[in-house]
């Protein structure tokens, strides 16, 4: 196994551990950005491999919080992409309000709300449109996210001045109040939004929505997971409701379900659906899907299948009979209870022809299999002739089943016999027509070739478009990661600046105290190197601090007999004994003899360990 394959397997095991131990399922996230964020967290704790990091998580459960905060990038802001929110306020929201009866509720959902800015942005716009009283009685705004810490911030609704810069001034004055240097949202607006934890992949969606906001969230998931989430959105949004996506997200593969309202702003409307009473009845396998959620195309397909004049059945990949249209049920006595039964247990699987082996052949080869002129005896003693076609049914590149069509060609075979004699008479004309037919065939082949080339070109363009969309989503993901990192660095810089100011104030405070002392103060480290020398010491011995800093105390040639201080200093460094005092004869910088009282004190850290000595020198009278 190559090194990249091994690393990918180890990464998948880490994701499975997160799912089993903490209930966070990241398997549907795009691998490049997800792996990049996990590796970034591993570098922070100085771990090089995924197995080592898994072991680290088992030993340090508090690491889960830091990891999830790294993975779940909460990049959002009030009125993000201001022109888009302006379009929402001026076009979409008035349309939603006008389409509702006076007493009908308006339900909206902000999915992936992070710290709540976009949900509160919607609440402010609805309050401006309806008034604060109607906002509480008519509008329900739900805001969900998978990150509990982000939801705590959202419920508190307290933001820094930087966070609310994008809020228009009149809305800021109307809906915010300043508290301790921050801005808190008024409670009357805060109570209009209901926050809760929700996993878009696993949890059931909120339903009956007029508006669903999910911006720059889908781009973190792979195509399969995106399809699953959009299917849930389709269930959640009322027909004619709106879906509001991020600037890096599109619905290219769902044009039959969502109609662009404004593609530039990524606002889509859900297409109207057929009423369940208007759909033709059909036998559909029990897949757990809500039949009311069928799209228009699905309803049309069911109607065509049910109304076909040819008997048709569909056998699934597990060998069960999945579907049978009206003709098949009438001709071969298929009952509703036969659906979802093993096809091999039904008489039709071996009468009038052995179909079981042919179904296996279709699954093995993936090609159409045809049985021509099959004889079938019917109840009145007569026979009929059938052409049986077994066609593989594909969807999204996956073989979903085999469609078997029974074409009654009895009349056609009879006509063939009657036409044999007439064919002899027309043989001469056929030869002439053959030439024209060959020319027509050649033209048809050329057209077919051109059509295939156009189809191939179209598929290549679609593939290129999907690749560009994926690249755009990945770039947007990296952009949000960089924005999140910049915000963290800004916070760290602010903390460092604050600590630097505190240190400067402490140094100034210390210098003021040292300058006010009448006695000399000398501080040495464990190597007897001078670390501090106050103004009184400069006056006593005639040397400035910058002249003695970094030098050994015992190398100085001053009027103080420093050699006699070696043992007391060593004693302080060795065991941190109590302060010691000595009376020494000395000569100051002016050459005047004097006596000095020297107190030697240990320099201790917060743990009580000695890291040097402090010498307090006080001049005494002779």
C-alpha positions in Angstrom: 0.0 0.0 0.0 1.4 3.4 -1.0 1.9 6.1 1.6 -1.0 8.3 0.5 -3.4 5.3 0.6 -2.2 4.4 4.0 -2.7 8.0 5.3 -6.2 8.1 3.8 -7.1 4.9 5.6 -5.8 6.1 8.9 -7.7 9.4 8.4 -10.9 7.4 7.8 -10.4 5.4 11.0 -10.0 8.7 12.9 -13.3 10.0 11.4 -15.0 6.7 12.4 -13.7 7.1 15.9 -15.1 10.6 16.1 -18.5 9.3 14.9 -18.6 6.4 17.4 -17.2 8.2 20.5 -18.8 11.7 20.1 -21.6 11.3 17.6 -20.1 13.7 15.1 -20.3 12.2 11.5 -17.8 14.0 9.3 -17.7 11.2 6.7 -19.8 13.3 4.3 -17.4 16.3 4.3 -15.0 17.0 1.5 -11.7 15.3 2.2 -9.1 17.9 1.2 -10.5 20.8 3.4 -11.4 18.4 6.2 -8.0 16.8 6.3 -6.3 20.2 6.1 -8.1 21.4 9.2 -7.4 18.3 11.2 -3.7 18.4 10.2 -3.6 22.0 11.3 -4.9 21.1 14.8 -2.4 18.2 14.9 0.4 20.6 14.3 -0.8 22.8 17.1 -0.4 19.9 19.6 2.8 18.7 17.8 1.6 15.4 16.5 2.6 14.0 13.1 0.3 11.0 12.3 -3.4 10.3 12.5 -3.0 7.1 14.7 -1.0 9.1 17.3 -3.6 11.8 17.3 -6.3 9.2 17.8 -4.4 8.0 20.8 -4.0 11.6 22.0 -7.8 12.1 21.9 -8.4 9.0 24.0 -6.0 10.3 26.7 -7.0 13.9 26.5 -10.8 14.2 26.0 -10.7 18.0 26.3 -9.0 18.0 22.9 -12.3 17.2 21.2 -13.6 20.7 21.9 -10.5 22.3 20.3 -10.7 19.9 17.3 -14.4 20.5 16.6 -13.8 24.3 16.9 -11.1 23.9 14.2 -13.2 21.7 11.9 -16.5 23.6 12.3 -15.4 27.0 10.8 -17.9 29.5 12.1 -17.3 32.3 9.6 -20.4 34.5 9.4 -21.4 38.1 9.8 -24.5 40.4 9.8 -25.8 41.1 6.3 -23.0 39.1 4.7 -22.8 40.1 1.0 -24.9 43.3 1.5 -26.4 43.5 -2.1 -27.8 40.0 -1.7 -29.5 40.9 1.6 -30.9 44.1 0.0 -32.5 41.9 -2.8 -33.9 39.6 -0.1 -35.4 42.6 1.8 -36.8 44.4 -1.2 -38.0 41.5 -3.4 -38.2 38.1 -1.7 -39.5 38.9 1.8 -42.4 41.2 0.5 -43.4 38.4 -1.9 -43.4 35.9 1.0 -45.5 38.2 3.2 -48.0 39.1 0.4 -48.5 35.4 -0.4 -49.6 34.6 3.2 -53.0 35.1 4.7 -53.3 37.5 7.6 -53.4 34.7 10.2 -51.1 32.3 8.4 -47.6 31.9 10.1 -44.4 32.5 8.2 -41.7 29.9 9.0 -38.0 30.4 8.2 -34.9 28.3 9.0 -31.3 29.4 9.1 -29.4 26.1 8.8 -25.7 26.3 9.8 -26.3 29.5 11.7 -22.9 29.6 13.5 -23.0 32.4 16.0 -26.4 33.7 14.9 -25.6 36.8 12.8 -27.6 35.8 9.7 -30.6 34.6 11.7 -30.7 38.0 13.5 -30.2 39.8 10.2 -33.4 38.1 8.9 -35.2 39.0 12.2 -34.3 42.6 11.8 -35.6 42.7 8.2 -38.9 41.0 9.1 -39.3 43.4 12.0 -38.8 46.3 9.7 -41.3 44.8 7.2 -44.0 43.8 9.6 -43.3 45.6 12.9 -42.1 44.1 16.1 -45.5 43.0 17.3 -46.3 41.0 14.2 -42.8 39.6 14.2 -43.6 37.8 17.5 -47.1 36.7 16.5 -46.7 35.8 12.8 -43.1 34.8 12.2 -41.1 31.8 13.5 -37.4 31.9 12.8 -35.5 28.7 13.6 -31.7 28.8 13.7 -29.6 25.6 14.0 -26.0 24.5 14.0 -24.0 21.4 15.0 -21.6 23.4 17.1 -22.9 23.9 20.7 -20.4 26.6 21.6 -21.5 28.7 18.6 -25.1 28.3 19.7 -24.3 29.5 23.2 -22.8 32.7 21.6 -25.8 33.0 19.4 -28.3 32.8 22.3 -26.4 35.5 24.3 -26.5 37.8 21.2 -23.6 40.0 22.5 -21.2 41.1 19.7 -18.1 43.3 19.5 -18.1 46.6 17.7 -16.2 45.0 14.8 -18.9 42.3 14.5 -21.7 44.8 13.9 -19.9 47.1 11.5 -22.0 45.7 8.6 -25.3 46.5 10.4 -26.8 49.7 8.9 -26.7 52.6 11.3 -30.4 53.0 11.7 -30.8 49.3 12.5 -27.9 49.4 15.0 -29.5 52.3 16.9 -32.9 50.6 16.9 -32.0 47.0 17.8 -28.7 47.1 19.8 -27.6 48.6 23.1 -24.1 49.2 24.3 -23.0 47.1 27.3 -19.4 47.1 28.7 -17.9 48.0 25.3 -19.9 45.5 23.4 -23.3 45.5 21.7 -26.2 43.4 22.9 -29.3 42.7 20.8 -32.6 43.9 22.3 -34.4 41.0 24.0 -37.6 41.6 21.9 -35.7 40.7 18.8 -33.6 38.0 20.4 -36.7 36.1 21.5 -37.9 36.0 17.9 -35.2 33.5 17.0 -35.3 29.9 18.3 -31.8 28.2 18.4 -31.1 24.5 18.6 -28.5 21.9 17.7 -29.2 20.1 14.4 -27.1 17.8 12.1 -28.1 18.4 8.5 -26.9 14.9 7.5 -28.6 12.9 10.3 -31.5 14.9 11.8 -35.0 15.4 10.3 -35.5 18.8 8.7 -37.8 21.6 10.0 -40.8 21.6 7.7 -43.4 24.0 6.2 -40.9 26.7 5.4 -41.4 29.8 3.4 -37.6 30.6 3.5 -34.6 28.4 4.1 -31.2 30.1 4.5 -28.1 27.8 4.2 -25.1 29.9 3.1 -21.7 28.4 2.4 -22.5 25.3 4.3 -23.2 22.8 1.5 -19.8 23.5 0.0 -18.1 21.6 2.8 -19.9 18.3 1.9 -19.2 15.9 -0.9 -21.6 15.5 -3.8 -23.5 12.5 -2.3 -24.0 14.2 1.0 -25.1 17.4 -0.7 -27.7 15.5 -2.7 -29.0 14.0 0.6 -29.2 17.4 2.3 -30.9 19.0 -0.7 -33.5 16.2 -0.7 -34.3 17.1 2.9 -34.5 20.7 2.0 -36.9 19.8 -0.7 -39.1 18.2 1.9 -38.8 21.1 4.3 -39.7 24.0 1.9 -43.3 24.6 0.8 -44.0 24.8 -2.9 -43.1 28.3 -4.0 -40.9 28.8 -1.0 -37.3 30.1 -1.3 -33.9 28.7 -0.8 -31.0 31.2 0.0 -27.5 29.7 -0.7 -24.0 31.1 -0.4 -22.1 32.7 -3.3 -20.0 29.5 -3.9 -23.0 27.2 -4.1 -25.3 26.3 -7.1 -28.1 23.9 -7.9 -27.0 22.8 -11.4 -28.3 19.3 -11.0 -31.7 20.3 -9.4 -33.1 22.6 -12.1 -36.4 20.7 -12.2 -37.0 21.2 -8.5 -35.6 24.7 -7.9 -36.1 27.7 -10.2 -33.5 30.5 -10.0 -35.1 33.7 -8.7 -31.8 35.6 -9.0 -28.8 33.5 -9.9 -26.3 36.2 -9.0 -27.5 36.3 -5.4 -28.1 32.5 -5.2 -31.8 32.7 -4.4 -34.0 29.9 -5.7 -37.7 29.1 -5.6 -39.1 25.6 -5.1 -41.1 24.5 -8.1 -44.8 23.7 -7.6 -45.6 20.0 -7.1 -48.5 17.8 -8.3 -51.2 17.2 -5.8 -51.2 13.6 -4.6 -54.9 13.2 -5.7 -53.9 14.1 -9.3 -51.2 11.5 -9.6 -52.1 8.2 -11.5 -52.0 5.1 -9.2 -48.9 2.9 -9.6 -47.3 0.0 -7.8 -44.1 1.5 -6.3 -41.7 -0.4 -4.0 -41.7 0.6 -0.4 -38.4 2.7 -0.2 -39.5 4.8 2.8 -39.9 7.9 0.6 -42.9 10.2 1.0 -45.1 9.8 -2.1 -46.2 13.4 -1.8 -42.6 14.5 -2.6 -42.5 13.1 -6.1 -41.4 15.6 -8.7 -43.3 16.5 -11.8 -41.0 14.3 -13.9 -41.5 11.3 -11.6 -45.3 11.7 -11.8 -45.1 11.8 -15.6 -42.8 8.7 -15.7 -45.3 6.8 -13.5 -48.2 7.8 -15.7 -46.4 6.7 -18.9 -45.3 3.4 -17.3 -48.8 2.7 -15.9 -50.6 3.6 -19.2 -48.2 1.7 -21.5 -50.0 -0.7 -23.9 -47.1 -3.1 -23.5 -46.9 -5.3 -20.4 -43.9 -4.2 -18.4 -42.3 -5.2 -15.1 -39.2 -4.2 -13.2 -37.0 -6.6 -11.2 -34.6 -5.1 -8.6 -30.9 -6.0 -8.1 -31.8 -8.3 -5.2 -34.2 -10.3 -7.4 -37.4 -8.9 -6.0 -40.3 -7.8 -8.3 -40.5 -4.0 -7.8 -43.0 -2.7 -10.3 -45.7 -4.0 -12.7 -47.9 -1.9 -14.9 -51.6 -2.4 -15.6 -51.1 -4.5 -18.7 -48.7 -6.9 -16.9 -51.1 -7.3 -14.0 -54.0 -8.1 -16.2 -52.2 -10.5 -18.6 -50.1 -12.4 -16.0 -52.3 -12.2 -12.9 -49.8 -10.2 -10.8 -51.3 -9.1 -7.5 -50.3 -6.2 -5.3 -48.9 -8.7 -2.7 -46.6 -10.0 -5.4 -44.6 -6.8 -5.4 -41.4 -6.9 -3.3 -41.6 -10.8 -3.5 -38.7 -12.7 -5.1 -39.3 -12.8 -8.8 -38.2 -16.4 -9.0 -41.3 -17.4 -6.9 -43.7 -16.0 -9.5 -44.8 -18.1 -12.5 -43.9 -15.3 -14.9 -40.2 -15.9 -14.1 -40.3 -19.2 -16.1 -43.5 -19.1 -18.2 -43.7 -18.4 -21.1 -39.8 -18.2 -21.1 -37.0 -18.8 -18.6 -36.2 -15.2 -17.6 -34.2 -15.8 -14.4 -30.9 -16.7 -16.2 -31.5 -13.9 -18.7 -31.8 -11.4 -15.8 -28.5 -12.7 -14.4 -27.0 -12.1 -17.9 -28.2 -8.5 -18.0 -26.6 -7.9 -14.6 -23.4 -9.5 -15.6 -23.0 -7.8 -19.0 -25.0 -4.6 -18.5 -26.6 -5.0 -22.0 -30.1 -5.4 -23.4 -31.1 -9.0 -23.9 -33.9 -9.9 -26.4 -36.0 -13.0 -26.9 -37.8 -13.0 -30.2 -40.9 -14.9 -31.3 -41.5 -16.7 -27.9 -44.6 -18.9 -28.0 -47.2 -18.6 -25.2 -50.3 -20.7 -24.8 -53.3 -18.9 -23.5 -56.4 -20.2 -21.7 -58.6 -20.6 -24.9 -56.1 -23.0 -26.4 -54.7 -20.5 -28.8 -51.1 -19.2 -28.8 -49.6 -15.8 -29.0 -46.1 -14.7 -30.1 -44.0 -12.5 -27.9 -40.9 -10.4 -28.2 -39.4 -10.1 -24.7 -36.8 -7.3 -24.1 -34.7 -7.2 -20.9 -33.3 -3.7 -20.5 -30.9 -2.6 -17.7 -32.1 0.5 -15.8 -29.4 2.9 -14.7 -29.5 5.9 -12.4 -26.4 8.0 -11.5 -24.1 5.3 -12.9 -25.7 2.6 -10.8 -27.7 -0.4 -12.1 -31.0 0.0 -10.3 -32.9 -3.0 -11.9 -34.0 -4.7 -15.1 -37.1 -3.6 -17.0 -38.8 -6.5 -18.9 -41.2 -5.7 -21.7 -43.5 -8.2 -23.2 -44.5 -7.2 -26.8 -47.3 -9.2 -28.4 -46.2 -9.7 -32.0 -48.8 -12.4 -32.9 -50.5 -10.1 -35.4 -47.2 -9.0 -36.8 -46.0 -12.5 -37.4 -49.3 -13.3 -39.1 -48.9 -10.3 -41.3 -45.3 -11.4 -42.1 -46.6 -14.7 -43.5 -49.2 -12.9 -45.6 -46.6 -10.5 -46.9 -44.3 -13.2 -48.1 -46.0 -13.6 -51.4 -46.4 -9.9 -51.8 -42.7 -9.4 -51.1 -41.8 -11.5 -54.1 -43.8 -9.1 -56.3 -42.1 -6.1 -54.8 -38.6 -7.5 -55.0 -37.7 -5.4 -58.0 -39.0 -2.3 -56.4 -37.1 -3.3 -53.2 -33.8 -3.3 -55.1 -34.4 0.2 -56.3 -35.4 1.3 -52.8 -32.4 -0.5 -51.4 -30.1 2.0 -53.0 -32.1 4.9 -51.6 -32.2 3.2 -48.2 -28.5 2.8 -48.2 -28.0 6.5 -48.9 -30.6 7.3 -46.2 -28.8 4.9 -43.8 -25.5 6.6 -44.5 -27.0 10.0 -43.8 -28.6 8.6 -40.7 -25.3 7.2 -39.5 -23.6 10.5 -40.1 -26.4 12.3 -38.1 -26.1 9.7 -35.4 -22.3 10.2 -35.3 -22.8 14.0 -35.1 -25.4 13.5 -32.4 -23.0 11.3 -30.3 -20.2 13.9 -30.7 -22.6 16.6 -29.6 -23.7 14.5 -26.6 -20.0 13.7 -25.7 -19.2 17.5 -25.9 -22.2 18.3 -23.8 -21.1 15.7 -21.2 -17.6 17.1 -21.2 -18.9 20.6 -20.7 -21.1 19.4 -17.8 -18.1 17.6 -16.3 -15.9 20.8 -16.6 -18.7 22.9 -15.1 -19.0 20.5 -12.1 -15.2 20.6 -11.7 -15.2 24.4 -11.8 -18.0 24.5 -9.2 -16.1 22.1 -7.0 -12.9 24.2 -7.3 -14.9 27.3 -6.5 -16.3 25.7 -3.4 -12.9 24.6 -2.3 -11.5 28.1 -2.8 -14.4 29.6 -0.8 -13.7 27.0 1.9 -10.0 28.0 2.1 -11.0 31.7 2.1 -13.2 31.1 5.2 -10.4 29.1 6.9 -8.0 32.0 6.3 -10.6 34.5 7.6 -11.0 32.4 10.7 -7.3 32.2 11.2 -6.9 36.0 10.7 -9.5 36.6 13.4 -7.6 34.3 15.8 -4.3 36.0 15.1 -6.0 39.4 15.6 -7.2 38.2 19.0 -3.8 37.0 19.9 -2.2 40.3 18.9 -4.7 42.2 21.0 -3.8 40.0 24.0 -0.1 40.4 23.4 -0.5 44.2 23.1 -2.5 44.3 26.4 0.1 42.2 28.2 2.9 44.4 26.8 1.2 47.5 28.1 0.8 45.8 31.5 4.5 44.9 31.5 5.5 48.4 30.7 3.4 49.7 33.5 4.9 47.2 35.9 8.4 48.2 34.8 7.7 51.9 35.2 6.2 51.1 38.7 9.3 49.1 39.6 11.7 51.8 38.3 9.8 54.5 40.3 10.1 52.4 43.5 13.8 51.7 42.9 14.6 55.3 42.2 12.9 56.4 45.4 15.1 54.2 47.6 17.9 55.9 49.4 20.0 52.8 49.6 21.7 51.0 46.7 20.0 47.9 45.2 21.9 45.3 43.1 20.3 42.2 41.7 22.5 39.3 40.4 21.6 36.0 38.7 22.9 32.5 39.6 26.1 33.3 37.6 26.7 36.5 39.7 25.9 38.6 36.6 24.3 42.0 37.4 20.7 42.2 36.3 19.6 45.4 38.1 21.6 48.4 39.4 19.5 51.3 40.8 20.2 55.1 40.8 21.4 55.0 44.4 24.1 52.4 43.4 25.2 54.7 40.6 25.6 57.6 43.2 27.5 55.4 45.6 30.0 53.7 43.2 30.1 56.0 40.2 29.1 53.5 37.5 25.9 53.6 35.4 23.6 50.6 35.0 24.4 50.3 31.2 28.1 50.1 32.2 27.7 47.2 34.6 24.7 45.3 33.1 25.7 41.7 32.1 29.0 41.9 34.0 30.0 39.7 37.0 29.7 41.5 40.3 33.1 40.2 41.4 34.8 41.7 38.3 33.9 45.2 39.3 36.6 47.5 40.7 34.6 49.7 43.0 34.9 50.9 46.6 32.8 48.0 47.8 34.8 44.9 48.9 32.6 42.5 46.7 34.8 39.5 47.5 33.3 39.4 51.0 29.9 39.0 49.5 30.6 35.7 47.6 29.7 33.3 50.4 26.5 35.0 51.5 25.3 35.1 47.8 26.3 31.5 47.2 24.3 30.5 50.4 21.2 32.3 49.0 21.6 30.5 45.6 22.2 27.1 47.2 19.3 26.8 49.7 17.5 30.1 49.8 18.4 30.9 53.4 17.0 33.8 55.3 18.4 37.3 54.6 21.9 37.9 55.9 23.5 41.2 56.9 27.1 42.4 56.8 28.8 45.6 57.8 31.6 46.4 55.4 34.1 49.2 55.1 33.9 50.9 51.7 34.9 54.0 49.7 32.3 55.8 47.6 32.9 57.3 44.2 34.2 60.6 45.7 36.8 58.7 47.7 35.2 59.1 51.1 35.5 56.2 53.5 32.2 54.9 54.9 30.6 51.9 56.5 27.9 50.0 54.6 25.2 47.7 55.9 24.7 45.1 53.1 21.6 42.8 53.3 21.7 39.7 51.1 18.2 38.3 50.2 17.4 35.3 47.9 15.5 36.1 44.6 12.7 33.5 44.5 10.2 32.6 41.8 6.5 31.7 42.4 7.5 28.1 43.3 10.0 29.2 46.0 13.1 28.3 44.0 16.1 30.7 44.2 17.1 32.4 40.9 19.5 35.0 42.2 20.2 37.4 45.0 19.2 40.9 46.0 21.7 43.2 47.7 20.4 46.1 49.7 23.3 48.6 50.5 22.7 51.3 53.1 25.3 53.9 54.0 26.1 54.2 57.8 27.9 57.0 59.5 31.6 56.5 60.4 
